[in-house]
């Protein structure tokens, strides 16, 4: 990839012979750190970590793909466009980006390097599942993460479902 730093955190002692509970989480400074109500990123991260803790094992990949891969500065520009009435996909297009610039194959490669070959992937994004499988990782199960819906992000979530195919 472009030299970005990504982070892998193992929770407990995951059994590499079994499909591991896994979350590929794209960095979201506004949601994960600042607690923004505009997205469901922070609640998804916390729910994934809680599920791994409850299960006693799992792996979190924290991928440096802020703003669906457009970076923090461009994400702030997209927020400005959203304040003008554009949805998240339209804002990305106005800035010259695709709906989603992320490449989850990097996550698959990290997992394989760590010795994981099968996952129970916590995601609402079917494209993430497809990319992981295309990269040679066995996605044994898609585990839904339905958290964080509020009056503040209702339109954002509706756009994710309608235009990006997320299963909400």
Residue pairs with C-beta under 8 A, 6 or more apart in sequence:
1 103
1 106
4 63
4 64
4 65
5 64
6 61
6 62
6 63
6 64
6 106
6 107
6 110
7 60
7 61
7 62
8 59
8 60
8 61
8 62
8 110
8 111
8 114
9 59
9 60
9 61
9 62
10 57
10 58
10 59
10 114
11 49
11 52
11 53
11 56
11 57
11 58
11 59
11 60
12 52
12 55
12 56
12 57
12 58
13 57
14 20
14 21
14 57
14 58
14 59
14 116
15 57
16 115
16 116
16 117
18 118
19 118
19 119
19 120
19 138
19 140
19 141
20 57
20 58
20 59
20 116
20 118
20 119
20 120
21 51
21 52
21 55
21 57
21 58
21 59
21 119
21 120
21 122
21 143
22 58
22 59
22 60
22 61
22 111
22 116
22 119
22 120
22 121
22 122
23 44
23 45
23 48
23 49
23 52
23 58
23 59
23 60
23 61
23 121
23 122
23 123
23 145
24 61
24 63
24 104
24 107
24 121
24 123
24 128
24 132
25 32
25 41
25 44
25 45
25 48
25 60
25 61
25 62
25 63
26 41
26 63
26 65
26 66
26 68
26 69
26 102
27 62
27 63
27 64
27 65
27 66
28 36
28 39
28 41
28 42
28 45
28 66
28 67
29 66
29 72
30 36
30 38
30 39
30 41
30 75
30 79
31 38
31 39
31 40
31 41
31 42
31 45
32 41
32 42
32 45
35 42
36 42
37 150
37 152
37 153
38 79
38 82
38 152
38 153
38 156
39 148
39 153
39 156
40 147
40 148
40 149
40 153
40 156
40 157
41 148
42 148
43 147
43 148
44 122
44 145
44 147
44 148
46 147
47 122
47 145
47 147
47 148
48 58
48 60
48 122
48 145
49 60
51 58
51 122
51 143
52 58
52 59
52 60
59 111
59 114
59 116
59 119
61 107
61 110
61 111
63 102
63 104
63 106
63 107
65 101
65 102
65 103
66 72
66 75
67 74
67 75
67 78
68 88
68 92
68 97
68 99
68 100
68 101
68 102
69 97
69 100
69 101
69 102
69 103
70 78
70 92
70 95
70 97
70 101
74 95
74 97
77 91
77 95
78 88
78 91
78 92
78 95
79 91
81 90
81 91
81 94
81 95
82 88
82 91
86 94
87 155
87 156
87 159
87 163
88 156
88 159
88 160
89 99
89 159
89 163
89 164
92 98
92 99
92 100
92 101
93 99
99 163
99 164
100 127
100 164
103 131
104 127
104 128
104 131
104 132
104 135
105 131
105 132
105 134
105 135
107 132
108 131
108 132
108 135
108 136
108 137
109 135
111 117
111 119
111 137
112 136
112 137
116 137
117 137
117 138
118 137
118 138
118 139
118 140
119 132
119 137
119 138
119 139
119 140
120 139
120 140
120 141
120 142
120 143
121 128
121 129
121 132
121 139
121 141
121 142
121 143
122 143
122 144
122 145
123 129
123 142
123 143
123 144
123 145
124 144
124 145
124 146
124 160
124 166
124 167
124 168
125 164
125 165
125 166
125 167
126 142
126 165
126 166
126 167
127 164
127 165
129 139
129 142
132 139
133 139
142 167
144 167
146 168
149 157
149 168
157 166
157 168
160 166
160 168
161 167
161 168
